[in-house]
Amino acid sequence: MGAGTNVSNAAVDLGTGGSVTNLGNGTISGANRGIYLAGGAGTVTNAGIISGTTAAVAFGAGFADRVIVDPGAVFSGLVNGGNTIGATAASTLELASGAAQGLMSGLGT
């Protein structure tokens, strides 16, 4: 592999953690993963569309990661917090407030 090769096949690949914000009119789509964050804690805020054939969002294990879901957000693919149940680090799913009642579907599938 040459320098700068994206081994995760992600549209956004942050190897030391960090944050990504996808606005309401935005689309992030990767060949394998939409967003991949590893090597440090990460936060993804989504109001638009994030997709990947394997995962829309994937975090590496061992960090307190967070996904913030704004009204109208769409994830096409798995959203993986990176940590297993009972691990010392826990990831958080945060639902941002909206002006009206929303609909959530596809949880746990």
C-alpha positions in Angstrom: 0.0 0.0 0.0 1.2 3.5 -0.8 1.1 6.5 1.4 -2.4 7.9 1.8 -4.1 4.6 1.0 -7.5 4.4 2.6 -7.6 0.8 3.9 -11.1 1.1 5.4 -12.7 2.2 2.1 -14.5 4.9 4.0 -15.6 8.2 2.7 -14.3 9.8 5.9 -11.5 8.0 7.7 -10.2 9.6 10.9 -7.4 7.4 12.3 -6.9 9.4 15.5 -10.5 10.1 16.5 -12.1 13.4 16.0 -15.5 14.7 14.9 -17.6 14.8 11.8 -20.7 16.9 11.2 -23.0 16.1 8.3 -25.5 18.9 7.7 -29.1 18.4 6.6 -28.4 18.7 2.9 -25.2 16.6 3.1 -24.5 13.0 2.0 -21.5 10.9 3.1 -21.3 7.6 1.2 -18.3 5.2 1.2 -17.6 2.0 -0.7 -17.4 0.1 2.6 -18.1 2.6 5.4 -19.5 6.1 5.3 -17.5 7.2 8.3 -14.7 5.3 10.2 -13.2 6.7 13.4 -10.5 4.8 15.4 -7.5 5.5 17.5 -9.2 8.1 19.7 -12.7 9.1 20.9 -15.0 10.3 18.1 -18.3 12.1 17.6 -20.5 12.0 14.5 -23.4 14.4 14.2 -25.8 13.6 11.4 -28.7 15.6 10.0 -28.3 14.3 6.4 -27.5 10.9 4.9 -24.6 8.7 5.8 -24.2 5.3 4.1 -21.8 2.4 3.5 -22.3 -1.1 2.3 -20.9 -2.6 5.5 -21.5 0.3 8.0 -22.8 3.8 7.8 -20.7 4.7 10.9 -18.0 2.5 12.6 -15.9 3.4 15.6 -12.8 1.6 16.9 -13.1 -0.1 20.3 -11.9 1.3 23.6 -13.1 4.9 23.4 -16.2 6.8 24.6 -17.7 7.6 21.2 -20.9 9.5 20.4 -23.4 9.6 17.6 -25.8 12.6 17.6 -28.9 12.0 15.5 -30.6 15.3 14.3 -34.2 15.3 13.0 -34.3 14.0 9.5 -31.0 12.1 9.7 -30.7 8.8 7.7 -28.2 6.0 8.2 -28.0 3.4 5.5 -25.9 0.6 7.0 -24.9 -0.5 10.4 -24.0 2.1 13.1 -21.3 0.4 15.2 -20.3 2.2 18.5 -17.2 0.0 18.6 -17.5 -1.2 22.2 -19.0 -4.4 23.4 -21.6 -4.7 26.2 -19.8 -4.6 29.6 -16.6 -2.9 28.2 -15.0 -0.2 30.3 -15.6 2.3 27.5 -19.2 3.0 26.4 -20.5 4.7 23.3 -23.6 7.0 23.4 -26.5 7.5 21.0 -27.9 11.0 21.4 -31.2 12.0 19.9 -31.2 15.8 19.2 -34.5 17.6 19.7 -36.8 18.7 16.9 -39.8 20.8 16.4 -42.2 17.9 16.0 -42.5 14.2 16.9 -40.2 11.9 14.8 -40.1 8.3 13.7 -37.3 5.8 14.3 -37.2 2.5 12.4 -34.7 -0.3 11.8 -33.3 -0.4 15.3 -31.6 -3.6 16.1 -31.8 -4.9 12.5 
